[in-house]
């Protein structure tokens, strides 16, 4: 009898350790390099003007940096949007456009597009989280928010790069480096 109790305790202990390790490991984006990026159309704002953004139309002009932000006006999202705005000439130099996506309403994002994005790139509203879900960008621990994930999408619609980190300071650098590498292979 003692053996069974010890064995059950060990099984529970191993299961608990496995569960703790699984929860503490960083989640990886579901879309991997080479996979097809899900197409979407969403209400977006640029320089305070609201319009319908279509990924397919943007890809006709070149690669797209699609980045997800948890919440407009939060400290990290404002820092990240400002960094993308400041780097827009570098993105344009490699023929790329940028779009931010969050679960915020379009009215909030219209103001955010002027203030944090400095009228340099659009931000799209995904209140129903359909875009976030299709890109596996829903934050696991706070599902009402998008996770901070950036994708570089090639003009053919394939994922050329992905980067996930809650730290807002590296997304611009990482996506620019990926675009430069991608661009070099196309020449």
C-alpha positions as CSV (number, residue, x, y, z in Angstrom):
1,X,0.0,0.0,0.0
2,X,2.8,2.4,0.8
3,X,4.3,1.9,-2.7
4,X,1.0,2.9,-4.3
5,X,0.6,6.0,-2.3
6,X,4.3,7.0,-3.0
7,X,3.8,6.2,-6.7
8,X,0.6,8.3,-6.9
9,X,2.4,11.2,-5.1
10,X,5.3,11.0,-7.6
11,X,3.0,10.9,-10.6
12,X,1.2,14.0,-9.3
13,X,4.5,15.7,-8.5
14,X,5.8,15.1,-12.0
15,X,2.6,16.2,-13.6
16,X,2.7,19.4,-11.5
17,X,6.3,20.1,-12.4
18,X,5.5,19.5,-16.1
19,X,2.4,21.9,-15.9
20,X,4.5,24.6,-14.2
21,X,7.3,24.3,-16.8
22,X,4.8,24.4,-19.6
23,X,3.1,27.5,-18.2
24,X,6.5,29.3,-17.7
25,X,7.8,28.6,-21.2
26,X,7.3,31.4,-23.7
27,X,4.5,30.8,-26.2
28,X,5.5,30.8,-29.9
29,X,3.5,32.4,-32.6
30,X,1.5,29.9,-34.6
31,X,2.5,31.3,-37.9
32,X,6.0,30.2,-38.9
33,X,8.3,31.4,-41.7
34,X,7.0,30.3,-45.1
35,X,3.4,29.9,-44.0
36,X,0.6,31.9,-45.7
37,X,-0.4,35.0,-43.8
38,X,-4.2,35.2,-43.3
39,X,-5.7,37.9,-45.4
40,X,-7.9,40.5,-43.6
41,X,-9.7,43.7,-44.0
42,X,-10.3,45.9,-41.0
43,X,-11.3,49.5,-40.1
44,X,-8.0,51.5,-39.7
45,X,-7.0,55.0,-39.0
46,X,-4.1,57.0,-40.3
47,X,-3.5,60.6,-39.4
48,X,-6.9,60.6,-37.7
49,X,-8.8,59.5,-40.9
50,X,-10.7,56.3,-40.8
51,X,-10.7,53.9,-43.8
52,X,-10.9,50.2,-44.6
53,X,-7.4,48.6,-44.6
54,X,-7.0,45.5,-46.8
55,X,-3.8,43.4,-46.4
56,X,-4.1,42.1,-50.0
57,X,-4.0,45.7,-51.3
58,X,-1.0,46.6,-49.1
59,X,1.0,43.5,-50.3
60,X,0.5,44.7,-53.9
61,X,2.8,47.6,-53.0
62,X,5.5,45.5,-51.2
63,X,6.2,43.8,-48.0
64,X,4.1,44.6,-44.9
65,X,5.2,44.8,-41.3
66,X,2.2,43.7,-39.3
67,X,2.6,44.3,-35.6
68,X,0.1,43.6,-32.8
69,X,-0.1,46.0,-29.8
70,X,-1.9,45.2,-26.5
71,X,-3.6,48.6,-25.9
72,X,-3.3,52.1,-27.4
73,X,-1.9,54.6,-25.0
74,X,-0.4,52.1,-22.6
75,X,3.3,53.0,-22.0
76,X,4.8,50.1,-24.0
77,X,2.5,50.5,-26.9
78,X,3.1,54.3,-27.1
79,X,6.9,53.7,-27.0
80,X,6.6,51.0,-29.8
81,X,4.3,53.2,-32.0
82,X,6.7,56.1,-31.6
83,X,9.7,53.9,-32.6
84,X,7.9,52.6,-35.7
85,X,6.9,56.2,-36.7
86,X,10.5,57.4,-36.3
87,X,11.8,54.5,-38.4
88,X,9.2,54.9,-41.3
89,X,11.8,56.3,-43.7
90,X,13.9,53.2,-43.2
91,X,10.9,50.9,-43.8
92,X,10.0,53.0,-46.9
93,X,13.6,52.7,-48.2
94,X,13.1,48.9,-48.5
95,X,9.6,49.3,-50.0
96,X,7.7,48.2,-46.9
97,X,4.6,49.5,-45.2
98,X,3.7,49.1,-41.5
99,X,0.3,48.4,-39.9
100,X,-0.4,48.1,-36.2
101,X,-3.4,46.1,-35.0
102,X,-5.1,46.1,-31.6
103,X,-8.4,45.3,-30.0
104,X,-9.1,49.0,-29.3
105,X,-12.1,50.7,-30.9
106,X,-11.5,52.8,-34.0
107,X,-12.2,56.1,-32.2
108,X,-9.4,55.4,-29.8
109,X,-7.1,54.3,-32.6
110,X,-7.9,57.4,-34.7
111,X,-6.5,59.6,-32.0
112,X,-3.6,57.2,-31.4
113,X,-2.7,57.3,-35.1
114,X,-2.1,61.1,-34.8
115,X,-0.4,61.2,-31.4
116,X,1.7,58.0,-30.9
117,X,2.0,57.0,-34.6
118,X,2.7,60.6,-35.6
119,X,0.5,60.3,-38.8
120,X,3.2,58.0,-40.3
121,X,1.4,54.6,-40.5
122,X,-2.1,53.2,-39.9
123,X,-3.5,51.3,-36.9
124,X,-6.4,48.9,-37.4
125,X,-9.1,48.0,-34.9
126,X,-9.8,44.3,-34.2
127,X,-12.5,44.5,-31.5
128,X,-13.8,41.0,-32.3
129,X,-10.2,39.7,-32.3
130,X,-10.6,37.8,-35.6
131,X,-7.3,39.1,-37.0
132,X,-5.5,38.5,-33.6
133,X,-6.8,34.9,-33.5
134,X,-5.9,34.2,-37.1
135,X,-2.3,35.3,-36.3
136,X,-2.2,33.6,-32.9
137,X,-1.7,37.0,-31.4
138,X,-4.1,36.9,-28.4
139,X,-2.3,37.2,-25.2
140,X,-2.5,33.9,-23.3
141,X,-2.5,35.4,-19.8
142,X,-4.8,38.4,-20.6
143,X,-7.0,37.2,-23.6
144,X,-8.7,40.6,-23.9
145,X,-5.5,42.0,-25.3
146,X,-3.2,41.3,-28.3
147,X,0.2,39.9,-27.6
148,X,3.1,41.9,-28.8
149,X,4.0,40.0,-32.0
150,X,5.5,41.4,-35.2
151,X,5.4,39.7,-38.6
152,X,7.1,40.6,-41.9
153,X,4.9,39.5,-44.7
154,X,6.4,39.1,-48.2
155,X,4.4,40.5,-51.2
156,X,3.5,36.9,-52.1
157,X,1.6,36.6,-48.8
158,X,4.1,34.4,-47.0
159,X,5.5,35.0,-43.6
160,X,9.1,36.1,-44.0
161,X,9.8,36.8,-40.3
162,X,8.1,36.7,-36.9
163,X,9.2,38.2,-33.5
164,X,7.4,38.0,-30.2
165,X,8.4,39.9,-27.1
166,X,6.5,42.0,-24.6
167,X,9.5,44.4,-24.7
168,X,8.4,47.1,-27.1
169,X,11.9,48.4,-27.9
170,X,13.2,45.6,-30.2
171,X,10.4,45.1,-32.7
172,X,11.5,47.9,-35.0
173,X,15.1,46.8,-35.1
174,X,14.2,43.1,-35.6
175,X,11.7,43.7,-38.4
176,X,14.0,46.2,-40.2
177,X,16.8,43.7,-40.1
178,X,14.5,41.0,-41.4
179,X,13.3,43.2,-44.2
180,X,16.9,44.1,-45.2
181,X,17.8,40.4,-45.3
182,X,14.7,39.6,-47.3
183,X,15.3,42.5,-49.7
184,X,19.0,41.4,-50.2
185,X,17.8,37.9,-51.3
186,X,15.4,39.4,-53.8
187,X,18.1,41.5,-55.6
